[in-house]
Amino acid sequence: MNYLRLGLALTILAAGAGNVQSAPLHAPQADVVGHLAAAFATQDPARITHAYRAMGDYALPAADLVESTINAMGYDLLENGEIDAAIKVFDLNAQTFPLSANTWDSLAEAVMTKGAYESAIRYYRVSLKLDPESNNAAQMIERMTAEQQFSYASGNKS
């Protein structure tokens, strides 16, 4: 993450934490915002998630930022061929944001990349349940189901 993005994150967090209480940041609020900022600086998804969860109600304004940042970290790993590490990051994000269709879609994509179609289909179904309009999830389920059927049919002929 570059420093501009971190600066933007801190600004959003500080403003959001102030809005939650409708007052200027007090020491406990500033501490949790500072803790999350320090976690962002480490670029460690586990630390970011831990800091986010520790913020409690103050974390709400940061939810989208935390989710998208961790998701981007997962995709960086996936693009670099670190599939298992990407799966761990996407799983952490899905567990942190279980009502986000996007986190489950990303986890499904990484698991599919590894070739674990049954798990990928299961995760895409969660994504589709959360966002019934998701064409990607529906298409990927259809594609993998067709590939599995073809594979089974080919295997039975041998």
C-alpha positions in Angstrom: 0.0 0.0 0.0 1.4 3.4 -0.8 1.5 6.2 1.6 -1.1 8.2 -0.2 -3.6 5.4 0.3 -2.6 5.0 3.9 -3.1 8.8 4.4 -6.5 8.6 2.9 -7.3 5.6 5.1 -6.3 7.6 8.2 -8.4 10.6 7.2 -11.5 8.4 6.6 -10.9 6.6 9.9 -10.5 9.7 11.9 -13.5 11.3 10.3 -15.6 8.2 10.7 -14.6 7.6 14.3 -15.5 11.2 15.1 -18.9 10.7 13.4 -19.7 7.6 15.4 -19.6 9.6 18.6 -20.6 13.0 17.0 -17.7 14.5 18.8 -14.0 15.0 18.3 -11.7 12.0 18.7 -11.1 11.2 22.3 -8.1 9.2 23.5 -9.7 5.7 23.2 -11.0 6.5 19.7 -7.6 7.9 18.7 -5.9 4.8 20.1 -8.0 2.4 18.0 -7.6 4.5 14.9 -3.9 4.7 15.4 -3.7 0.9 16.0 -5.4 0.3 12.7 -3.1 2.7 10.9 -0.1 0.9 12.4 -1.5 -2.4 11.2 -2.0 -1.0 7.7 1.6 0.1 7.7 2.7 -3.5 8.2 0.8 -4.7 5.1 0.0 -7.9 7.1 -3.6 -8.9 6.5 -3.8 -10.8 9.8 -2.7 -7.7 11.7 -5.1 -5.4 9.8 -8.0 -7.8 10.5 -7.1 -8.1 14.2 -6.8 -4.3 14.5 -10.1 -3.8 12.6 -11.9 -6.3 14.9 -10.5 -4.6 18.0 -12.0 -1.3 17.0 -15.5 -2.5 17.6 -18.1 0.1 16.7 -15.4 2.6 15.7 -14.5 0.2 12.8 -17.7 0.7 10.9 -16.5 3.6 8.7 -13.4 1.6 7.9 -15.1 -1.6 6.8 -15.0 -1.0 3.1 -11.4 0.2 3.2 -10.3 -2.8 5.2 -12.2 -5.3 3.1 -10.9 -3.9 -0.2 -7.3 -3.6 1.0 -7.2 -7.2 2.2 -8.8 -8.3 -1.0 -6.2 -6.4 -3.0 -3.5 -8.1 -1.0 -5.0 -11.5 -1.8 -5.1 -10.7 -5.5 -1.5 -9.6 -5.4 -0.5 -13.0 -4.0 -2.7 -14.8 -6.5 -1.1 -12.9 -9.4 2.3 -13.8 -8.1 1.4 -17.4 -8.1 1.2 -17.7 -4.3 -2.1 -19.5 -4.4 -2.1 -21.0 -0.9 -1.2 -17.7 0.6 -3.9 -16.0 -1.4 -6.5 -18.5 -0.2 -5.5 -17.8 3.4 -5.9 -14.1 2.9 -9.2 -14.4 1.1 -10.5 -16.8 3.7 -9.5 -14.3 6.5 -11.4 -11.6 4.6 -14.5 -13.8 4.1 -14.5 -14.7 7.8 -14.1 -11.0 8.8 -16.8 -9.9 6.3 -19.1 -12.9 6.0 -21.9 -10.8 4.6 -19.9 -9.6 1.7 -20.5 -11.4 -1.6 -17.2 -10.0 -2.9 -15.1 -11.7 -0.2 -16.7 -15.1 -1.0 -16.3 -14.6 -4.7 -12.6 -13.8 -4.3 -12.1 -16.9 -2.1 -13.9 -19.0 -4.7 -11.7 -17.7 -7.5 -8.5 -18.5 -5.6 -9.8 -22.0 -4.7 -10.8 -22.6 -8.3 -7.4 -21.5 -9.4 -6.0 -24.3 -7.2 -8.3 -26.7 -8.9 -10.6 -27.4 -5.9 -13.8 -27.1 -7.9 -16.2 -28.5 -5.2 -15.0 -25.9 -2.7 -15.0 -23.2 -5.2 -18.6 -24.0 -6.2 -19.6 -23.9 -2.5 -18.0 -20.5 -2.0 -19.5 -19.1 -5.2 -22.9 -20.3 -4.0 -22.4 -18.3 -0.8 -21.5 -15.3 -2.9 -24.6 -15.8 -5.1 -26.8 -16.2 -2.1 -25.5 -12.9 -0.7 -25.8 -11.2 -4.2 -28.4 -13.0 -6.4 -27.6 -10.6 -9.2 -23.9 -11.8 -9.4 -23.5 -12.9 -13.0 -19.9 -13.9 -12.3 -20.8 -16.4 -9.5 -23.6 -17.9 -11.5 -21.4 -18.3 -14.6 -18.5 -19.8 -12.7 -20.7 -22.3 -11.0 -22.1 -23.3 -14.4 -18.7 -23.5 -15.9 -17.1 -25.6 -13.1 -20.2 -27.9 -13.0 -19.9 -28.5 -16.7 -16.2 -29.1 -16.5 -16.7 -31.6 -13.6 -19.4 -33.4 -15.6 -17.1 -33.6 -18.6 -14.2 -34.8 -16.5 -16.4 -37.5 -14.9 -17.7 -38.6 -18.3 -14.2 -38.8 -19.7 -12.9 -40.7 -16.7 -15.7 -43.2 -17.0 -14.8 -43.9 -20.7 -11.2 -44.8 -19.9 
